[in-house]
Amino acid sequence: MDMQSAANQNSNHAYCMILTKYRIYQGVALYRSLIHNAGISRVFILCMDEETESVLGQMDLQGVTLIPVNALEDQFVLSLKSIRRINEYCWTLKPSFLYFILSNFSNEIQRVTYMDADGCFFADPKVIFESQKDCSVLLSKHNYSRNLKFVEKDAGIYNSGFISFLNDDNGISTLTWWRDQCLHWCYDRVEKGKFGDQKYLETMPQIFKNVCDITTPGVNIGPWNDFSYTPHITDGKVYLDNDPLILYHFAGLRITDAQEILYVLNFNKTLKEPVYNPYINVLKAVICDIQKIDPNFSGFYNRNELNRKKYKKL
């Protein structure tokens, strides 16, 4: 769908994600989970390569606006492309992409929420925003399980895989600051209190107004904190303890072929049946649908390039 078509939709809350060819399967699964739980939503996707833009364009995803990466690449940004790895470059562009959306669609978008492609919605996320509708920035805490609390010092209090900005003065000021920090330094290593795009989030509440922690439970649950919960299914919905699971972050998954999915981070095995298995089924359906559209496309990770000692078969 082109920009004009998306611009005509009546929605003041947009979602966005950044996709390379290796994240297409998960990105489409995330999109489908959002549509299934929240209805047609406005989604912006930054396409990091031509293959991604081509495949997604052929899928004609309703409510989606595809943005080619060169729309964000001025001379300075391009100078970073050669010195940062692809994951680092995607992290670098995260706040720039959010800023691009709010700048170019300022008359239509009141809030934009970034989602990492390896997330999946299990319930409607609207409660998150309705309960904190006046917050200029919404941050997701890691809330590490007790056995992983030591990771917080390096990886940060907050996870940047789900973050939301209101199109107001506080939101724009915070986002502009984050963009500038990431353009200056954004690498996949710990260095002088920094780590990727993520450790910067800890400074936001200290220097900007109306920056809030998400208070809705069940949001951005992942391998870093899922050991803290006991899952159960009630009326077809997944609950963690007494609260519905809204968004699970499948960090560490790698799809190496249509049947093999590997993981690197340990997760709570009681979640395999109610959470991981349904997600795997959705991924396989997405892979099948894309193969029908473009039989020559492959978004699989090269298993020979992965450290197989670290990864396990799901």
Secondary structure, DSSP 8 states (H G I E B T S, - for coil): --HHHHHTS--SEEEEEEE-GGGHHHHHHHHHHHHHHH-S-EEEEEESSHHHHHHHHHHT-TTEEEEEGGGS--HHHHHHHTTS-HHHHHHHHHHHHHHHHHHHTTTT-SEEEEE-TTEEESS-THHHHHHTTT-SEEEEE----GGGGGGHHHH-SEEEEEEEEESSHHHHHHHHHHHHHHHH---SSEETTEETTTGGGGGHHHHSSSEEE--STTSSB-TTTGGG--EEEETTEEEETTEE--EEE-TTEEE-SSS-EEE-S---GGGIIIIIHHHHHHHHHHHHHHHHH-TT------GGGS-TTT-EE-
